[in-house]
Amino acid sequence: MSITVETAQLPASTDEDRLVVTDGAMIVLDGATAHDPAMPSAGAYVDFLASDLVQSIDDESSPLADILEQSIARAVDALGIEPGIAPSSTVALVRIKPDTVDALVLGDSSVIVGLRAGGVKVHTDDRLSQLQLPEADLYRRFLADGQGYSGRHRKVLQELQAAERARRNRPDGYWIAEAEPGAAKHALHVRYPLAEVAWVIAATDGAFDLIPTLGMRWPEVAHMSTPQLAQLLRDVHIWEAQADPDGQALPRAKRHDDKTIAVMRFASS
C-alpha cells in the first residue's frame, strides 16, 4: 500500500490552524479565535498540542483518544491553563495502521472518508451547534440583516462565546480540547478497514464549510494536487470577499477564517 499526501493552508488574520503530517498520520487543529479581549489567543496552545501529538500519534498501541487526553494534560501543565478561562481548539486526527484507518474528531473540524465502493462518509462533531443557543440565533440574525462584522456584531460574538464557555466540556453542553483532559474521551471515533478506503480528507471548518459553495464535491477535492488545493482555498477566499462579504449567504463569525485541508490517498503497491 502506497500513500500520497497533499495539503494546503491559507491563514487569515488570526493564523491559529495547525497541520502536521507524519508517515502514517494527519493532525489538524483549529484554535478558537478569542472575540473577548479578556480571553487568551489560542496560538501557544495549538503550537503545544501539535508538537506534542506528533510525538505520540504513531504509537499504534494507544487509542487516539488516550493520546489526545495525554497531550491536553501536558498542555495544562506546560502552559498553566485552567478550565473555563483557557484557549481551546478543535481536533481532527487520522492514523493509518497496517489494516485499519482510525479517525477522531473533537469540535467542528471534519474527517471525510472516501470508500473504494464509491461511498463518502463525513464525520464532524456538531454538538456545539446542536445546543441552539439564543446568542447563536441572534448572531445569525445580525448576519442575515446585513450587519455582519460591525461593532455590534463583535459584541454579539463576545456574548455568544461567553454562553459557549458556560457549556464547555459538560455533559449538557459540548466537548472541545481546552484544559480538561477528559474531554478527549468524548471525541467521536471511527475506524475503517484500510482495504476499503480510497482516500481521507481532514479539514478545518474554514475549508470544510466553504468548499461546497464553489460546487466542489469531496471526491473531486480528494484527487487534487497540493497546488490545486492551494488554489481552491484561494478561490474560497475570493468567494468570501466578493460574493458574500457580510456573511449573509453563509453565516460565519469572521469574513475570512483560517483554512486548512489535508488529503491522504491510498493505492495498492
Secondary structure as GFF3:
##gff-version 3
##sequence-region A 1 269
A	DSSP	beta_strand	2	10	.	.	.	ID=ss1
A	DSSP	beta_strand	17	21	.	.	.	ID=ss2
A	DSSP	beta_strand	25	31	.	.	.	ID=ss3
A	DSSP	alpha_helix	43	56	.	.	.	ID=ss4
A	DSSP	alpha_helix	64	79	.	.	.	ID=ss5
A	DSSP	beta_strand	89	96	.	.	.	ID=ss6
A	DSSP	beta_strand	100	106	.	.	.	ID=ss7
A	DSSP	beta_strand	110	115	.	.	.	ID=ss8
A	DSSP	beta_strand	120	124	.	.	.	ID=ss9
A	DSSP	three_ten_helix	129	131	.	.	.	ID=ss10
A	DSSP	alpha_helix	134	144	.	.	.	ID=ss11
A	DSSP	alpha_helix	151	166	.	.	.	ID=ss12
A	DSSP	three_ten_helix	181	186	.	.	.	ID=ss13
A	DSSP	beta_strand	188	193	.	.	.	ID=ss14
A	DSSP	three_ten_helix	194	196	.	.	.	ID=ss15
A	DSSP	beta_strand	197	203	.	.	.	ID=ss16
A	DSSP	alpha_helix	205	208	.	.	.	ID=ss17
A	DSSP	three_ten_helix	211	214	.	.	.	ID=ss18
A	DSSP	alpha_helix	218	222	.	.	.	ID=ss19
A	DSSP	alpha_helix	226	242	.	.	.	ID=ss20
A	DSSP	beta_strand	259	267	.	.	.	ID=ss21
###
